[in-house]
Amino acid sequence: MEKEVEIEVGRFCEKMSQFKLFRTSFSVSFFQQMHHFK
């Protein structure tokens, strides 16, 4: 039972870190585009 919970939490943390990476890379590329258009 506890092992399954640990796995779920691990997957959730993995998804959150992937989402953060995606968000930061997206904002970085967005700022680069804005700077490029100026």
Distance bins in CASP14 RR format, pairs under 12 A and 6 or more apart:
PFRMAT RR
TARGET T0000
AUTHOR 0000-0000-0000
RMODE 2
METHOD distances of the structure
MODEL  1
1 7 0 0 0 0 0 1 0 0 0 0 0
1 8 0 0 0 0 0 1 0 0 0 0 0
2 8 0 0 0 0 0 1 0 0 0 0 0
2 9 0 0 0 0 0 1 0 0 0 0 0
3 9 0 0 0 0 0 1 0 0 0 0 0
3 10 0 0 0 0 0 1 0 0 0 0 0
4 10 0 0 0 0 0 1 0 0 0 0 0
4 11 0 0 0 0 0 1 0 0 0 0 0
5 11 0 0 0 0 0 1 0 0 0 0 0
5 12 0 0 0 0 0 1 0 0 0 0 0
6 12 0 0 0 0 0 1 0 0 0 0 0
6 13 0 0 0 0 0 1 0 0 0 0 0
7 13 0 0 0 0 0 1 0 0 0 0 0
7 14 0 0 0 0 0 1 0 0 0 0 0
8 14 0 0 0 0 0 1 0 0 0 0 0
8 15 0 0 0 0 0 1 0 0 0 0 0
9 15 0 0 0 0 0 1 0 0 0 0 0
9 16 0 0 0 0 0 1 0 0 0 0 0
10 16 0 0 0 0 1 0 0 0 0 0 0
10 17 0 0 0 0 1 0 0 0 0 0 0
10 18 0 0 0 0 0 1 0 0 0 0 0
11 17 0 0 0 0 0 1 0 0 0 0 0
11 18 0 0 0 0 0 1 0 0 0 0 0
12 18 0 0 0 0 0 1 0 0 0 0 0
12 19 0 0 0 0 0 1 0 0 0 0 0
13 19 0 0 0 0 0 1 0 0 0 0 0
13 20 0 0 0 0 0 1 0 0 0 0 0
14 20 0 0 0 0 0 1 0 0 0 0 0
14 21 0 0 0 0 0 1 0 0 0 0 0
15 21 0 0 0 0 0 1 0 0 0 0 0
15 22 0 0 0 0 0 1 0 0 0 0 0
16 22 0 0 0 0 0 1 0 0 0 0 0
16 23 0 0 0 0 0 1 0 0 0 0 0
17 23 0 0 0 0 0 1 0 0 0 0 0
17 24 0 0 0 0 0 1 0 0 0 0 0
18 24 0 0 0 0 0 1 0 0 0 0 0
18 25 0 0 0 0 0 1 0 0 0 0 0
19 25 0 0 0 0 0 1 0 0 0 0 0
19 26 0 0 0 0 0 1 0 0 0 0 0
20 26 0 0 0 0 0 1 0 0 0 0 0
20 27 0 0 0 0 0 1 0 0 0 0 0
21 27 0 0 0 0 0 1 0 0 0 0 0
21 28 0 0 0 0 0 1 0 0 0 0 0
22 28 0 0 0 0 0 1 0 0 0 0 0
22 29 0 0 0 0 0 1 0 0 0 0 0
23 29 0 0 0 0 0 1 0 0 0 0 0
23 30 0 0 0 0 0 1 0 0 0 0 0
24 30 0 0 0 0 0 1 0 0 0 0 0
24 31 0 0 0 0 0 1 0 0 0 0 0
25 31 0 0 0 0 0 1 0 0 0 0 0
25 32 0 0 0 0 0 1 0 0 0 0 0
26 32 0 0 0 0 0 1 0 0 0 0 0
26 33 0 0 0 0 0 1 0 0 0 0 0
27 33 0 0 0 0 0 1 0 0 0 0 0
27 34 0 0 0 0 0 1 0 0 0 0 0
28 34 0 0 0 0 0 1 0 0 0 0 0
28 35 0 0 0 0 0 1 0 0 0 0 0
29 35 0 0 0 0 0 1 0 0 0 0 0
29 36 0 0 0 0 0 1 0 0 0 0 0
30 36 0 0 0 0 0 1 0 0 0 0 0
30 37 0 0 0 0 0 1 0 0 0 0 0
31 37 0 0 0 0 0 1 0 0 0 0 0
31 38 0 0 0 0 0 1 0 0 0 0 0
32 38 0 0 0 0 0 1 0 0 0 0 0
END
